[in-house]
Every structure is written in structure tokens, then in C-alpha cells.
């Protein structure tokens, strides 16, 4: 076409010219609407001719047409400064929904017991087909669907693509609402009004929930359940309240006919917290990755009648991407199809980031890849792409290290807000130092003069107005989490450096109190989550091991100081109110523990803290846990690995699903403790007291439990393979369905223990004691156990 040839004449490649030409129709329609709206007087004659008694209805239709054109343009906007948009590289997603399979009455046991809950099957569907089928069914009693998945799985991309497609084919009006720009409090109709009134460009249509603007049918897409937040409320409660309000309004609008449909999306955790609100089969759709290994498919036993999972969608994506970039990829490159990279390339966003880094050709993909290495490479690419070889006169001489530092501070400012957006004022408060203040002034000038794209083309963009200030948001939340983790690691480096100087010379550097104050300023305003923890662990894994060992010891010292003197919140200026101060002290303490845990993962050595008392750790853990508001644990419970908790008092503690792998619990008092689902692999529990403890489904693989008192403990379904249980007291313990493969039970007491369906293959049983009430008849693998006492052989009829 002529437009493509014209683009080629200006030096664009065949692929770039083709991509841009394909985007022209949507941009042209949108430009016509913009021209009419921006210059109304020039088209007054046409407006007069078109006016009539149905003008308001016509205006409403024109508004929806204008918005439809905008939705089309959104999916054609350049991705990460590429020549192509989402539409051209998008691969249709697959998903599954769960359907409960009723368990026999004999299995209707305690919910806390693994294998006792009603099992479920996963039914695989094409996501777009499933949503269209739901809309076509138009059931007034089934007007809501939820899409969930991890970061970068394609939830938001699917929502945008669906909105653009429905707008294009004019199936029904569709309104796309990013929830990080939405106030979820109060009435849904009013909240939607407030959202639509923030539209500075006049793109958004009239509120379809109002009587005067009612549509025969309309779809509302609410994207980002996990990003709902409100000061003074727990985020989980905000999400639950919002879902309840949506359901209540749908019932009201759909009394006689199916008029209003709602499609919600969010990360797994946010959806899990509202799961009880969605009881209909297929209401929650879990996004599946581009690819799953045979092991993963077999593990989940999918019902895949259409054979959708047989296709490795990565191959199609790379072929399309190669064509758009002129790289000629016919499939996923072989060097990216191994190890951890299989998991990474299976996720849409991460797969694309890998592609960018692969094209950059500076990362060795042959080894086990750390995702943070890829993000770092992208940071360098952004700097080089936007500024390398080209210096905009308003940017000044900004070096790469300053560019990255300003992005880190923006990320922290976003984290301290609602995790996504921030303002220039908040950034300024984070960047009060000389160098960063200079960079900020350049950034601010660029933002007001329309040069923001040079700085924000990849990571964040202007999103709206908060009060009188422009707000900026990360285009992908995971970028903010990565940059925040980088900033936390930088703070660890500064703390180590300054504390070392102070210990050498008390007149310089920071003491422990100053270190904790700095940490509280950085990590206090917002609690960590599992996603940020993952980035933090990977970032620490990239540091020299010798340095990480120093940090590990320093963090032990700071925690010891903290437990004796508390977090120095009184040093903050301005000092928060008491309730906020308490919350921030808790957040900063948890982040300190998370950093220590991450260091221990790297060094694989014990973290020895000088506990002020035997109950100090248990008391501190209680403050970090707080009152449960869901079945999910706080991040702190994932960070107890490799802790030295010898002789600590933890009786009756709630430690369900904690990560205590590699921990030292020698002589610890855990009487009645709840450890169901806990990971104690490799932990040392020699001489520990676990009388009456609940260890249902716990992982104790390779754990050392020599001489441990487990009498009356509930170890149903626990995994004790290769565990050392010599001389352990297991009298009256429940070991039903426990895996004791290769375990050492020499000299253990098993009087009246429940061993039903326990697996003792290869276990050592010499000198064990038991009585006539111990039931050995259902034990599995007993014939391969080692050193089985003669009396037991005779009892079981073994040769």
C-alpha cells in the first residue's frame, strides 16, 4: 500500500513499515474523532444538519463510537517503543476452571488434613471462547466472571484485547476500568461516575449504569483486583467489599433481564480472598501459561477435551515476533528451552522480556537464569535506546547510574503509595539528595514539556491527576517490584558500609539505631508481599557471597538490637501517629527478617541471633503475624529458614505453612504447636519437645529428630523421607499416610502409634518398641524396611 511505501522511503525496515501500516486504520478513525472534538466550530454546520430530537441519544452513540476507536488504538499502541502493538503479537490465552469432585463419606474428615478436602478437577478452555460463550448465554443469574493469574500472565492484555474486539464487532458496549485508578468505596454507580469524570481527554463514554444513559446490554471490565487499596482498611477487605458491591448491583440491574455483565481480573491471592463469593461452576478462570511440561500436566490431571495444552504457544509467539522484528525466528530458540528458562518463557510478559534480552545478545542463557539479570539488561537497554547516541537538550548529562537510581526511587514512592502510582511531590521527597535532586529537576521539566516518553517509554507513564498533581504509573507492576528490591539491596550495602565505619570510628558512620531508622523509612510505609520477596531473594543471589555473609551477620545484630530497644520510630520526622507508627514498625521488622532469610538462602548457613530471652522470638513472631484475616500467611512465615532457634519457647504457636527449612530447633519447646503444612526439610530438631504438636502434611525431609519427643503429635500425611528419628518418642502419634521412606527410626518408641497406610520403604527399624495396640497391618513398604525386629516379622508373617 502507498503508506507502507512512504514509510519505507524514510528508512524503516519492511517489518517496521508493515507493522505501522497495519495500525493506521484504528489511528485514523481515532484522529477523525479527535479532530471533530478539538475544533467544534469548524464543523458547526455539520453539527447543525445532524442535530434533531434524538440528539442526546445520538451524542451518546457517538461517545461510545469514540471510545470504541480509542480501545482499538490502545491495543495498537507501540509496545516498549517497538514498531508493533499488542494486537500484532498477542497469542490467545488458555485457562482452566475447577469443578469439585465429591469425596466418599469415608473421606469426609478434618479440613486441615491433606487429601481430606473435596478434590477438584481442572477443565481447560480457550479463554476468549469461554468468555464469549458466557456473554452469549446472557443468564441474568450468572452475570459475573473472574480471571486470575500471576504477574505478567496476560490478564490485563486479555482484557484490553477483549474490549477492543467487542468494540470492533459492536457485540455490546464495553467499558474497561483499571482499578488502580478507581475508588472502590461506597456505591458502584457513584464510583463509576467519579472514574469517568477524571477523563481529561473526553474519551470515556457516559456512565452506562445511570438511568439516562442505560444500555440494553453492557460489559464492565474491572482490571486489577489486587490493586484495590484504601487507607484504614485491610486490602483484602477492600477487595471483598468491592466484589460484594458489584454482585449487589448486578442483582439490581438484572432483575428481569441480563443487562449488565462484569468481568474482574486480578492476581491469584486477591482472587483467593474473594473466592467464597463465586460458587458457580466456571466463574473463576485461571490463566494458563504458554507451555506446561508433561510433568506439570500430569500433576494437575487436567481435563483437556480439545487438546489445547498439547500446543506449545511459545513457538507461535516467537515465530510472530521474529517476523515483526525481521529476525526470522521460526520457533523458540533452543538455548531458551531448558532449565528455569522453560518456566520463564512460559509466561507472556517474561517471555517477551527474555526476547528483548536475547536480541540484545549480552546475556548467557546457557546457565540457570536469574530473572533479575534479565530485568537489569532491560534497564540498560532503555538507557541506551532512549539516550545513547542522542542527547535531548532538556535532559542534560544524566549518567546511567543516575537514571537507574531515579527509577529505583520512583519505584519506592509507588510502593509506599498503592503499589502502582505516585506523584512528582512524592518522588521529590524520595530524592532530596544533591545528585538525585538534579536528575529529578530534569525529569520534572521533561514531564511538563512533553519529553516524558524519553524517560518513561518502558517502565511508567503519566496516568492522571491527583488533586493538582500529575500521577505516574508503572506500565507493569513487576518492574516496580524489581526496582524496589534493587533499592532495598542498595540500602543493605549502605548499612554495611556505614555500620562498619562506625564500629571502627564512633565519630563517623551510622550506629545500629541510625541503621534501623533508615530501614524503617525505606520499608515501613508498606508491607512486603511474596512477589517483592521473590525479587529481593534473586537480587541478593546476584551479590558476591562474601558480601552476603557480612550482611547476614549484620542483620542478625540489627534484629538483636531491635528486640532489645524496639524500632526507633521516634526518630522519624514527621513522626507518624501511634497506630501508623506501630504498623510501620511491624512492616520494617518483617522486611528485615525477609532480607536475613534471603541472605541465608545464598549462604546456606545458620542465622544466629542473640535472643534477649527464650520467648523473645515467639513474641516477636506474634507481632509480625497479627490477626489472621485469611488462610494466607504473612511474608514473615516464609522467612524463618536457617534460623537458630535452639531452646526457644514456641509452645502452642501458630506456625502453619511456615518455612523453617534448615532451621536449628535443638531443644526447642514446641508443645502443642501448629505446624501443619510447614516446611521443616533439613531442620535440626534434636531433643525438641513436640508433644501434641500438629504436623499434618508437614515437610520433614532429611530433618534431624533424634531423641525428639513427638508423643501424641499429629503427623498425618507428613513427609519424613530420610528423616533421622532415632530414639524419638512417637508414642500415640498419628503417622497415617506419612512417608517415612529411608527414615531412621532406630530405637524409636511407636507404642499405640497410628501407622495406617504409612510408607516405611527402606526405613531402619532396629530396636524400635511398640505394643499390641500398634496397628502394623496397613503399613506400606514394611517388607523392604531394614533391621525389622524379629518379633515384628513374626507378627506380620514376614520371612
N, C-alpha and C positions, 0 to 999 in steps of 0.2 A: 504494500500500500504506500501512497505518497508520503505519509507521515513517517513511516519506518525509514524510507529512503532519505528523508530530510534529516532524521536523527543520525543516520549513518554518515551523512556528509559532514557532521560536526565531530566525527571521530569516535562515536560509540561503536562498540562491537556488535556483531549480528545479534548475539544473545541479549545484550542490554537494550538495543533498539527494539527487538521483538517484545521484550517484557514491558517496556514503556508504552509501546503502541497498543498492547492489549488492555492497558489501564485507561486509555484515552476515553472510551465511551462513558464510563462512570464519572470521570472527572469533568467531562464536557457537560453532562446533564447537571451536575452539581454547580458548575461555573455559571450556567444559564440562570439557575435559581438565585445564586448569589448576586449576579448582575441585576436581576429584577428587584431584589430586596434592597440592594445598596443604592440604587438610582431610581426610586419610585416615580419621581416627577417626569422622567424621560419616557416612562411607559404609562403615563396617566391616561392617555387616550384609549389604549388597550384596556386599562382597568375599568374605564367608564363603559366601554362596549360590553365588557364581560360581567358588569355588575347587574344585580337584579334581586328579586325577592328571596332567592336562595343563596345570597352572597355569603352568609355566615357558614352555611354548610359547605359551600364551595371553598371558602377560606380554610376550613378545617381539612378538606380533602387535599388542598394544595400544601398545607402544612405537613400532612402525612407523606405526600409525594416528595417534598423537600427533604424530609427526614429519611425516607427510603433511599434517596440518592446519596445522602450522607453516609448511611450504613454501607452502601455499595463502595463508596470511596474509602471507608475505613479499612476494608479488607484488601484494598489495592494500594494502600499507602506503603512506602518502602519499609522493608524490614531491616533494621540495623544498618541503615544507609546503603542497602542493596538496591539494584535496579528493579527488583521484583517485589511483589507484595505477598501477603498471607495466602490469598486465593490461589496463586500460581504454584505454591509449594506445599499446600495443605494436603494431608493424607487423611481420608475418612477414618474416624476412630471406632474402635470396638469397645464394648462394655459388657458387664455381667450384672445380673441381679440375683439375689439369694432367695431361695424358697425352702422353708423349713420342712424337714422330714421328721415325722413324728416318731419318737423313740418308744419302744415297748414299755409297758408299765413297769417291768422289772428294772428298767434303767432310769426310772424317774426318781433320781436321787438328788443329793445336795448340789445346788447350782455351782458351788465353788469347786466342785470336783471335775477335773479334766475328763472328757468323754461322757459326762453325765448330762450335759446340756443337750437339748434337741439339736441334732445335726442338721446341716443345711446343704443344699446343692447349689452350684453356681451355673446359671443359664447364660450362655454367651449370645449377644445380639449385636447387630450393627447399630451404633448409637443414633445416627440420623434416622434410620428406618424406624427404630423403636419410638423416637420422639414424634415423628410424623404420624405413626400409627396411633399413638395416644391422642394427638390433636384431631385426627380424622374421626376417631371414635366419639369424640365430643360428649363424654359422660359427665354430667353436671356433678356427680358424686365422686368423680376422680379427676380433679382439675389441677393437680399439683405433681410435679416430678422434681427429683433432686439428683444432681450429678456430682459425684465426689471423686477425689483422687489426690495424689501428692502434688508438690510444686512442680510446675513445668510439664504436667501430663497432658495438657491441651484443653483443659476445661474452658478457660476464657476464649481460646481460639475457636473452639466448637461453638460457644455461644455467639460470638461475632459472626462466624460463618453461617450459622443457622438464621440469625436475624437478617443478614444480607440476602440469603436465598429466599426466605419467606417474603421479604420486601420486594424482591425482584419478580417473583412469580405472582405476587399480590394474593397469596392464600388468605392471609389475615394480617391486620396491623400488628406490629411487634415493637415493643419498647425495651431497649437494653439499658439496664440500670447498674452501674458499678457501685457496689455497696460501700466502698471506702469513701464515696462522695455523697453518702446518703445517711440521713439521721433516722435511725430505726425506732426512736422513741415515739410513743403515742399512736395516734390514728394513722393508718396506712394512707388514706386519701390525702390527708393534710401533709404527710411526709413526702408523698409523691409530688404534691403541689410545690413544696419548698424546693425539692430537687429540680423540678422543671423551671422554676423561677431563677435559678442560678445560671441559666443558659445565657451567657453573654453574647453569643453569636446568633441567637434566634433560630437555632437549628431544631430544637426539640419540639415535638408536637404538643397540642393541648392535652390536659390530663384526661385519659380515657375512662377514669373511674368516676369522674364528675357527671352528674345527670345531663347537663347541657352538652357534654362532649362524648356521650356514651357511644360506643361502637357495638355493632351486632356481636362481634367476637373480637377478642384481643389477647395477645400473649405478652406477659410481663416476664422478662428475663432478669433475675437478680443475681449478679455475679459477685462472688466473694463472701460467703457466709463467715469465713474465718476472720474477715477484716472488720466485722462489726465491733465497735467498742464504744463505751460510754463511761465518763468519769463517775466513779462512785458505785459502779456495778461490775460484777464479775462478767468477763467477756462471754462465758458460756451461758450465763443467764440472759444476756442481751440477745444472743442468737436464738435461744429458746423462746423468749418473749416475741421476737420478730416473727419467727415461724408461726407461733400461735396467733399473732395478729393477722398474718397472711391467710391462714386457714379460716379464721373467723370471717374475714371479709369475703373470701371466696364462697363461703356458705351463703352469705347475704346476697351477693351478686348473682349466684347461680341457683336461686330457689326454684325457678320454673324452667330454666333453660341454661345450657352451658355457654356463658358469655365471656368469662374471664378465666384465663389459664395462667399458671405461674410455674416458671422453671427456675429452680435455685441451684447454685453451684458453690462448692467450697472444698477446702482441704478435708482430708479424712476425719481428723479429730473434731472439727466443727460440726460435721455431719453426724458423727457418732454421738455427740452430746444431745442432738435433737432426734435421734433415731427412733425413740419411742413414739414420736408424733406421726410416723409414717408406717402404717401397718399393712397397707395394701401391697399385694404382690407386684413387684416391678416398680414400685415408687422410687426406690433408691437405685441408681445406676452407677456402678463403679467403673471408671475408665480403665481400660486395659492398655498395657504398653504396646509398642510396635512389634515386640517379639517376646516370646517366652520359650525357655528351653523345655525339652521333653520332661525333665525332672520337675520343673515348676508346674507344667500342665498336669502331670500325673499326681502331684502332691495335692492339688486342689480339686481334682476329679471334676473338671468342667463338663457340663452337658452342652456340646457344641454341634448341634444337628446340621448346621450349614457348613461346618468345617472352616469357620472363619479364622481360627487360631493356627491353622496349617500354613497360612501366608505370613512370611516374614516381611512386614511392611517397610522395614528399613531399606530393603533392596529397591522398592519402588521409589521411596523418598530420595535416595541417593542418585538414582537414575534421573529423576526430575531435576534435582538440584544441579547435577552435573551438566544437564542440558542448558539450564538457565545461566550458569556461570561459565559455560564454554569449556568445562573441564573434561567432558567426555566420560564421566563415571558411568559404567554400565550397571554397577551394583555397589554395595558397601565394600570398601577396600578390605582385603584380607587382614591387614595388620591392625584393623579396628574391631575385628570379630573374635576376640579372645578375652579371657580373664574378666576383670572388673569392667572392661570396656563394653562387654555384652550388655551388662545391666545399664550402663550409662547411655549407650546408643539406642537402647530400647525406649527411652523417654524422649518425647518430641523436642522439648527445649534443649535438653542436654545433648541430644544427638546433633542439633543444629550448632551448638557451641563447639562440639568436637569437630564438626565440619569446618568451621571458621579457623580453628587452630590447626587442623590438618592442612588446610590450604596455605596457612602461614608457614608451615614446614619448619617449625623451630622446636617442636616437642617430640621427644622419643616415645612413641606409642607402643613400643615393644614390651615395656615393663608394665607392672601393675600401676595403673594411673591413679593419681590423686586428683580429684575433681578440682581442687583449689588451684592446681597448676594450670588447668585449662582456663579458669577464670582470670588468673594472673596474666596469661598470654593475651586474653581478650582486652584486658586493661591496657596493655602495651600497644595492641593493635589500634585501639580507639585513639590513644595519644598520637600515634604515628599517622593514622588515617586522617585525623582532623587537623593536626598541626604540623606534622613532619613535612618539611619542604615548602610549607605555606604558613605565613605568619599574618594573621589578621591584625590591622593596626590597633584595634581596641584591646587586644589580648595581652600585649606586652610580651616580656620574655619569661614565660611560665615554663619551668622545667618539668620533666615527667614526674619526679618525686613529689613536687608540689601539686601537680594535677591529681595524683592518686591520693595525697593527703586530704585535699579538699573533698574528694569523693567519699573518703572514709568519714569525715566529719559530717557530711550531709547524711550519710547512712545512719550514723548515731543519732542525729537530730530526728530523722524519720522514726528510728526505733523508739526514741523517747516519746514520740507523738503517738501515732496509731499504727506504726509499723510500715506505713507506706508514704504518707505525705509530710511535708514540712514547709516552712516559710523562710524567707530571707532573714527575718529577725532571729529565728531560732538558729539558723546557720551562723549568723553573726555572733551569737552568744557562744557557740561552739568554737569559733575561730577568732578568739580575741588576741592571740599571739601575733607578733610582728609579721612574719612571713605569710602566715595563713590569712591574716587580715588584708594584706596587699593582694593576694590571689582572689580573696572574696570580693574586693572592690572591683577587680577586673571582671569577675563573674557577674556581679550585680549590674555593672554598666552594660555588659553584653546582653543581659536579660532584658533590660529596658529598651535597648536599641535593636532588638530582634536578632541578636547574634547567639542566642541561647543554644541553637542547634549545634554550633561548633563544640559546645561543652557537653550537651545533653543528648546527642544523637543516639547514644547507645543505652544509657542507663536510666535517665529520668527526663521528664518533660513537664512543662507548665500545665497544671491541671485545672486551675480555677482561682477563686478569690476567697480568702478567709478574713472577714472584716474588711480591712482596706488593703490587705497584703495578698500578693500572688502566692499561690501554693505550687509546690513542685512534687512530683511523684515518680517513683521508680517504675519503669515500664514492666519490669519483672521483679517481684518481691525477693526472689532468691539472690539477685545482685546485691540488694541492700543487706541481706543476711551475711553474704560473703564478705562484704566490705566492713561490716560491723565486727565480724570475727577478726579480720586483719587489724582493726583498731584496738581490739582487746589484747591481741598479741603484742602490738606496739607498746601498750601500757605495761605489760609484763616485762618487756625489755627495759623500759624506763625505770620501773620499780626496782628491778635487779641492779641496775647501774647506780641509781641514787642511794639505795639502801647500803650497797657495798661501800660507796664513798663515805657515807655517814658512819658506818662502823669503823672505817679506817681513820676518819677525822670527824668528830661530832659537830664541828662548826660548819660543815658543808653537807649537801645531800638531804635525803629525807629519812626521818625515823619511821618506826612501824606505824605510828599514829597518822603521819602525813601520807604514808603509802595507802593506808586504808581509806583515808579521806578522798584521795584521788580516785581510788577504785569505786567508792560509793558514788562519786559524781558521775563516773562513766557508766556504772552498771546498776545503780539504784533505781532510777526512774521507771524501768520496765523489767519485768521478769523474763528470764530466758525461756526458750521453748526447745523442743527436740531438734528442730531444723537448724537453729543457730548453734546448738551444741555440736551438731554434726560438722558444721563448717569450722567451728573452733578446734575440734579434735584434728581435722585434716590440716588446718593451718599450723598447729603445733607440731604435727607429724613432719612438716617440711623444715623445721628448725634443726640445727645441729644437736645431736643427742647430749653432748656435754653441757650445752646451754640449758636444755630442758631439765637435766638433772639439777642444775642450780635453781631453776625456777621451782622445781618440786619441793626442794628443801625450804626455799624462801616462803612458798605458800603455806607449808606446814607451820613455819614460825609465825606467819601472819594470822593463821587460824587460831593458834595457841594464844596469841596476844588478844585477838578478838574475843575469845571465850572468857578471858580474864578481865578485859576492860570494856567490852562491847564495841560496836561500830561507832566511830566518832562523828555521829550525825550532828552534834552541837557545833562542829567546825564548819558546817555548810553555810554559805551565805548566798541568798537569804535562807535562813533555817526553815525547813518545812514545818507545817502543823504536825502535832503529835501523831495523829493517825497516819498521815502520809509519811512521816519520818519512820514510823515502825515498819510500814510496808517497804520503803526504800532500803532500810537496814536489812530486811529479810531478803530482798532481791539481790543486794550486793553480796550478802553472805553466800547465797546459793551460787552466784556466778563465781565466787572464789573457790567453792568446792568443785564446780564444773571445770575450772581451769586446772585444779590439782588432779582431778580424775583424768583429764586429757593428758597431762604430763606423765602420769603413771602408766597410761596405755602405751606411751612411747618407750619408757624406760623398763617397764615390766618389773618394777621394784616396789617394795612397800613404802607407803607414805606414813612416817612415824610422827605423830603429833603429840606434843606434851599436854595430855589432857589434864585440866585442873582437878578433876575428880573422876571417880569411876562412872558416875552417872552423867557427866558433862556432855558426852557425845549424844546420849539418848535424849537429853533435854533440848540440846541444840537442834537435833533432827526433828523433834516435835514442832519447834517454831518454824522450821522450813516447810514442814508438811502442812500445817494448819488444818482446818476442817475440810474434809473431802467434799467436793461438790459434784463429783462424778467418779466413775471407776478408774479414771486416768490418774497416774501418779504425777507429782511434781518432778521437774527435771532432776532435783537433788537425789531422787531414788535411783536414777540411772548412773549416779556418780559416786557410788560407795566402793568401787573396785579398788583393790590393793591397799585398803586402809588397815592400819594396825590397830585393832580393837581388842587386843588381849585384855582379859579380865573385866572388860566393860560390862556395866549392868544394862541389859536391854530386855529385861523380863516384861512380857505382855505387850511388847512394842508391835505396832502395825508395820510390818516390813514386806507386805505382799508385793510381788513382782519387782523387788529391788534388785539392783545389780551389785552383788557382793563378790563377784568373781575375783579370785586371787587375794581376797582379804584374809587377815590373820585374826581369828576369833578364839585363840587358845585361852581356855579357862573362862570364856565369856559366859555370862548368865543370861540365857535366852529362854527361861522357863515360861511356857505359855505363849511364846512369841508367835506371831502370824507371819509365816514365811512362804505362804502358798504362791507358787509361780516364781519364786525368787531364783536368781542365778548365783549359785554358790560354787560353780565349777572352779576347781583348783584352790578352793579356800581351805584354810587350816583351822579345824575345829577341835583339835586335840584337847580333851579334858573339858570341853564346853558342856554346859548344862542345858539340855533341850527338852526337859521333862514336859510332856503335854504340848509341845510345840506343834503347830500346823505347818507341814511342809508338803502340802498337796501339790503335785506337779512340779516340785522344785527341781532345779538342775544342780546335781551334786557330783557331776562327772569329774573323777580324779580328785575329789575332795578328801582331806585327811581328817578322819573322825575317830582316831584311835582313842579308846577309853572314854568316848563321849557318852553322856547319859541321855538316851533317846527314849526312855521308858514312857509308854503311853503316847508317844508322838504319832501324828497322822502323816504318813509318808505315801499316801495313795498316789500311784502313778508317778512317783518321783524317779528321776533318772540318776542312778548311783553307779553307773558303769565305771569300773576301775577305781571305785572309791575304797579308801582304807578304813575299815570298820572293825579292825582287830580290837578285842576286849571291849567293844561297845556294848552298852546296855540297851537292848531293843525289846525288853520285856513288855508285852501287851501293846507293842507298836503296830500300827496299821501299815503293812507293806504290800497291800493288794495292788496288783498290776505294776509294781515297782520294777525297774530294770536294774538288776544287780549283776549284769554281765561282767565277768572278770573281777568282781569286787572281792576284797579280802575281808572275810568275816571270821577269821581265826579267833577262837576264844570268845566270840560274841554270845550274849545271852538273848535267846529267842523264845523265852517262856511265854506261851499264850499269844505269840505274835500272829497277826493275820497275814498269811503269805499267799492268799488266793491269787492265782494267775501271775504271780511274781516270776520274773525270768532270772534264774540263777546259773545260766550257762557259763561255764568256765570259772565260777566263783570258788574261792577257797573256804572250806567249811570245817577244817580240822579243829578239834577241841571245842566246838560250839556246844551250848547247853540248851535244852528245851524240855518241855514236859508233855504229858499225854494230851493236853488240851491244844497243843500246837498242831494246826492242820497243814500237813505236807502234801495232801493228795492232789491238789490242783496246781502245785508248783511246776513251772515250765523249766526245762533245761537241767533238771536235777541230775539226770543221768550223765551229763558232761561235766558236772561240778568236780572240783579237785578235793582230795582228802576228806571225802564224806565219811563221817564216823560209822563204824561197823553197825552200831545199834540202829542208826538211821537207815542204813542199807537194808537191814533185816526188816525194819518197819515198813519200808517201801517196796520190798521184794526185789531190790537191785542185786545184781551179781557182784 
